[in-house]
């Protein structure tokens, strides 16, 4: 026979197990979900965290796209095609001795001057700030309208703020035609007016 004390303990343990099982049945554990709910928008749910994540990805992709375009542009360097600096200016006999010819001013900003011994070409750019002087035939001088610089027929500065004479341009005779190259210039203060090409001898 089982003693009464042990019998009571066994009954109490059995009652305790029954109560635990009842509690578990009353409050069952929620099963894990392998799949998100059908109405869950995932990362497209715009809360604060997702907004910062989305902005970060946009910035990163923008950087990658910009770097890629820059790299591709680097493979194809930009080439600037400029018009040739030299042009044909007609025959020496087209110019009158002692006169300043202005026919090339609008197109090339160049004056052509013929003397008794030859021909030279002046760059029509003021040596002060780059304005375009005007030839005043009645006064026999070049006058800059910007700040009043004055130059002689030879291009030497004699008044105003211009610090040096006008520049002469390279001039040659090819197949009977005068060729002036605006890309080659001669400066009087450097003694370059005596260089070959600064003056075309023609009698």
Kinemage of the C-alpha trace (Angstrom):
@kinemage 1
@onewidth
@group {chain A} dominant
@subgroup {mainchain}
@vectorlist {calphas} color= white
{ca unk a 1} P 0.000 0.000 0.000
{ca unk a 2} L 1.149 3.580 -0.746
{ca unk a 3} L 1.487 5.811 2.270
{ca unk a 4} L -1.045 8.611 2.449
{ca unk a 5} L 1.639 11.342 2.412
{ca unk a 6} L 3.235 10.144 -0.807
{ca unk a 7} L -0.171 9.693 -2.323
{ca unk a 8} L -1.051 13.319 -1.650
{ca unk a 9} L 2.253 14.522 -3.169
{ca unk a 10} L 1.632 12.487 -6.317
{ca unk a 11} L -1.843 13.896 -6.628
{ca unk a 12} L -0.537 17.448 -6.221
{ca unk a 13} L 2.124 16.900 -8.925
{ca unk a 14} L -0.508 15.504 -11.249
{ca unk a 15} L -2.786 18.476 -10.605
{ca unk a 16} L 0.146 20.867 -11.263
{ca unk a 17} L 0.942 19.210 -14.582
{ca unk a 18} L -2.713 19.357 -15.555
{ca unk a 19} L -2.877 23.080 -14.735
{ca unk a 20} L 0.250 23.790 -16.822
{ca unk a 21} L -1.196 21.910 -19.747
{ca unk a 22} L -4.434 23.854 -19.420
{ca unk a 23} L -2.499 27.137 -19.386
{ca unk a 24} L -0.629 26.110 -22.493
{ca unk a 25} L -3.850 25.250 -24.169
{ca unk a 26} L -5.386 28.558 -23.163
{ca unk a 27} L -2.364 30.563 -24.400
{ca unk a 28} L -0.877 28.642 -27.327
{ca unk a 29} L 2.464 29.874 -28.791
{ca unk a 30} L 2.132 31.686 -32.099
{ca unk a 31} L 3.645 29.576 -34.882
{ca unk a 32} L 6.529 31.032 -36.931
{ca unk a 33} L 5.663 32.497 -40.324
{ca unk a 34} L 7.722 31.248 -43.238
{ca unk a 35} L 6.100 33.727 -45.643
{ca unk a 36} L 5.273 37.393 -45.073
{ca unk a 37} L 1.636 38.397 -44.990
{ca unk a 38} L 0.024 39.121 -48.329
{ca unk a 39} L -0.456 42.829 -47.501
{ca unk a 40} L 3.187 43.338 -46.387
{ca unk a 41} L 4.895 45.891 -48.760
{ca unk a 42} L 8.437 44.960 -47.664
{ca unk a 43} L 11.105 47.535 -48.509
{ca unk a 44} L 8.560 49.623 -50.407
{ca unk a 45} L 6.855 50.483 -47.154
{ca unk a 46} L 7.961 54.132 -46.807
{ca unk a 47} L 8.929 54.605 -43.232
{ca unk a 48} L 11.853 56.744 -42.125
{ca unk a 49} L 14.394 53.944 -42.273
{ca unk a 50} L 13.399 52.793 -45.741
{ca unk a 51} L 13.447 56.379 -47.010
{ca unk a 52} L 17.087 56.826 -45.935
{ca unk a 53} L 18.001 53.454 -47.417
{ca unk a 54} L 16.346 54.335 -50.713
{ca unk a 55} L 18.104 57.727 -50.811
{ca unk a 56} L 21.452 56.089 -50.096
{ca unk a 57} L 21.052 53.647 -52.956
{ca unk a 58} L 20.035 56.440 -55.303
{ca unk a 59} L 23.148 58.429 -54.370
{ca unk a 60} L 25.382 55.406 -54.861
{ca unk a 61} L 23.890 54.543 -58.244
{ca unk a 62} L 24.149 58.177 -59.304
{ca unk a 63} L 27.835 58.221 -58.381
{ca unk a 64} L 28.476 55.018 -60.312
{ca unk a 65} L 26.655 56.371 -63.377
{ca unk a 66} L 28.559 59.680 -63.261
{ca unk a 67} L 31.905 57.928 -62.869
{ca unk a 68} L 31.105 55.624 -65.777
{ca unk a 69} L 30.141 58.490 -68.066
{ca unk a 70} L 33.263 60.422 -67.080
{ca unk a 71} L 35.468 57.413 -67.792
{ca unk a 72} L 33.875 56.864 -71.194
{ca unk a 73} L 34.255 60.577 -71.984
{ca unk a 74} L 37.928 60.348 -71.051
{ca unk a 75} L 38.403 57.680 -73.720
{ca unk a 76} L 37.256 60.144 -76.392
{ca unk a 77} L 39.164 63.423 -75.811
{ca unk a 78} L 37.621 66.607 -77.057
{ca unk a 79} L 39.392 68.055 -80.075
{ca unk a 80} L 38.881 71.685 -80.935
{ca unk a 81} L 39.019 72.247 -84.658
{ca unk a 82} L 39.962 75.869 -85.260
{ca unk a 83} L 40.066 77.563 -88.632
{ca unk a 84} L 43.527 78.005 -90.163
{ca unk a 85} L 45.392 81.070 -88.971
{ca unk a 86} L 46.860 81.857 -92.398
{ca unk a 87} L 44.932 83.458 -95.242
{ca unk a 88} L 45.666 84.760 -98.723
{ca unk a 89} L 45.580 88.533 -98.978
{ca unk a 90} L 45.782 89.068 -102.737
{ca unk a 91} L 48.677 90.391 -104.808
{ca unk a 92} L 51.125 93.125 -103.762
{ca unk a 93} L 49.937 95.360 -106.587
{ca unk a 94} L 46.445 95.337 -105.050
{ca unk a 95} L 47.726 97.715 -102.353
{ca unk a 96} L 48.542 101.390 -102.787
{ca unk a 97} L 51.872 102.715 -101.568
{ca unk a 98} L 51.525 104.892 -98.468
{ca unk a 99} L 47.992 103.747 -97.579
{ca unk a 100} L 46.608 101.564 -94.797
{ca unk a 101} L 44.345 98.909 -96.274
{ca unk a 102} L 41.397 97.914 -94.050
{ca unk a 103} L 39.725 95.293 -96.283
{ca unk a 104} L 40.658 92.452 -93.885
{ca unk a 105} L 39.518 94.161 -90.682
{ca unk a 106} L 36.044 92.665 -90.343
{ca unk a 107} L 37.093 89.114 -91.142
{ca unk a 108} L 40.598 88.836 -89.668
{ca unk a 109} L 41.279 92.050 -87.685
{ca unk a 110} L 44.330 92.771 -89.831
{ca unk a 111} L 45.663 95.938 -91.460
{ca unk a 112} L 47.964 95.732 -94.460
{ca unk a 113} L 50.327 98.635 -95.058
{ca unk a 114} L 52.440 99.072 -98.179
{ca unk a 115} L 55.496 101.314 -98.207
{ca unk a 116} L 58.000 102.119 -100.995
{ca unk a 117} L 60.200 99.210 -99.968
{ca unk a 118} L 57.703 96.533 -98.956
{ca unk a 119} L 54.569 95.423 -97.134
{ca unk a 120} L 53.781 94.596 -93.496
{ca unk a 121} L 50.650 93.436 -91.675
{ca unk a 122} L 49.513 94.765 -88.291
{ca unk a 123} L 47.396 92.897 -85.779
{ca unk a 124} L 44.351 95.114 -85.052
{ca unk a 125} L 44.391 94.445 -81.310
{ca unk a 126} L 45.285 97.189 -78.833
{ca unk a 127} L 48.193 96.181 -76.598
{ca unk a 128} L 46.457 97.727 -73.580
{ca unk a 129} L 43.328 95.617 -73.029
{ca unk a 130} L 42.680 94.020 -76.416
{ca unk a 131} L 40.210 96.491 -77.916
{ca unk a 132} L 40.083 97.092 -81.665
{ca unk a 133} L 41.649 100.421 -82.692
{ca unk a 134} L 40.419 102.401 -85.691
{ca unk a 135} L 42.432 103.810 -88.538
{ca unk a 136} L 41.877 107.563 -88.802
{ca unk a 137} L 42.962 108.427 -92.329
{ca unk a 138} L 42.632 112.191 -91.852
{ca unk a 139} L 44.890 112.101 -88.770
{ca unk a 140} L 47.215 109.392 -90.068
{ca unk a 141} L 47.069 107.285 -86.914
{ca unk a 142} L 45.419 104.303 -85.234
{ca unk a 143} L 43.193 105.312 -82.325
{ca unk a 144} L 41.765 102.963 -79.695
{ca unk a 145} L 38.187 103.971 -78.752
{ca unk a 146} L 38.336 102.266 -75.333
{ca unk a 147} L 41.040 104.216 -73.477
{ca unk a 148} L 42.502 106.590 -76.071
{ca unk a 149} L 45.727 104.802 -76.987
{ca unk a 150} L 47.290 106.119 -80.180
{ca unk a 151} L 49.598 104.370 -82.657
{ca unk a 152} L 51.484 105.624 -85.686
{ca unk a 153} L 51.107 104.210 -89.188
{ca unk a 154} L 53.994 101.868 -88.371
{ca unk a 155} L 52.161 100.660 -85.249
{ca unk a 156} L 54.301 102.440 -82.652
{ca unk a 157} L 52.419 103.658 -79.563
{ca unk a 158} L 52.788 107.362 -78.801
{ca unk a 159} L 49.898 108.210 -76.459
{ca unk a 160} L 47.483 106.632 -74.023
{ca unk a 161} L 47.948 103.651 -71.704
{ca unk a 162} L 49.117 101.162 -74.349
{ca unk a 163} L 52.442 99.806 -73.011
{ca unk a 164} L 53.952 98.704 -76.331
{ca unk a 165} L 53.525 98.939 -80.118
{ca unk a 166} L 51.077 96.895 -82.130
{ca unk a 167} L 52.177 93.430 -83.174
{ca unk a 168} L 53.164 92.622 -86.720
{ca unk a 169} L 52.023 89.389 -88.351
{ca unk a 170} L 53.963 86.910 -90.435
{ca unk a 171} L 53.786 87.860 -94.106
{ca unk a 172} L 55.233 86.037 -97.105
{ca unk a 173} L 54.805 85.852 -100.869
{ca unk a 174} L 53.739 82.470 -102.303
{ca unk a 175} L 53.091 82.004 -106.031
{ca unk a 176} L 52.626 85.736 -106.433
{ca unk a 177} L 50.088 85.976 -103.598
{ca unk a 178} L 50.515 87.531 -100.161
{ca unk a 179} L 49.991 85.038 -97.315
{ca unk a 180} L 49.454 86.407 -93.799
{ca unk a 181} L 49.630 84.119 -90.785
{ca unk a 182} L 47.917 85.478 -87.683
{ca unk a 183} L 49.397 82.695 -85.568
{ca unk a 184} L 52.934 84.122 -85.870
{ca unk a 185} L 53.454 87.550 -84.333
{ca unk a 186} L 56.408 89.896 -84.015
{ca unk a 187} L 56.943 92.419 -81.208
{ca unk a 188} L 58.940 95.601 -81.741
{ca unk a 189} L 60.154 95.914 -78.137
{ca unk a 190} L 61.799 92.496 -78.476
{ca unk a 191} L 63.547 93.484 -81.695
{ca unk a 192} L 61.447 91.051 -83.743
{ca unk a 193} L 60.349 93.529 -86.381
{ca unk a 194} L 63.705 92.925 -88.039
{ca unk a 195} L 63.098 89.157 -88.241
{ca unk a 196} L 62.380 87.517 -91.604
{ca unk a 197} L 58.627 87.327 -92.036
{ca unk a 198} L 57.826 90.547 -90.174
{ca unk a 199} L 58.309 92.581 -93.349
{ca unk a 200} L 57.843 91.590 -96.988
{ca unk a 201} L 60.303 93.400 -99.210
{ca unk a 202} L 58.651 94.425 -102.442
{ca unk a 203} L 59.575 97.361 -104.613
